[in-house]
Amino acid sequence: MEPDLSMQSKHGPEDSHELLGRIVKVMETGTIVRVGRVECVSPNGDLIWIEASGCEPRALYGLALGHSVVPVE
């Protein structure tokens, strides 16, 4: 299945490192799949780790997996 490119985040790989430590919404095909704090960003900025919180485990998301990531204001 091809990633939904219509929901691309304004945060592309080049500025994903600015999300480190911030609370973000992770969306897939227009639906929020996770809200959490960015714990780690891959060197190329394509992938982010959202830290564990409550019963939600640490998880990997990003444009490379078909997600859009938007900071929570």
Buried (B, 14 or more C-beta within 10 A) or exposed (E): EEBBEEBEBEBEBEEBBEBEEEEBBBBBEEEEEBBBBBBEBBEEBBBBBBBEEEEEEEBEBBBBEBBBBBBEE
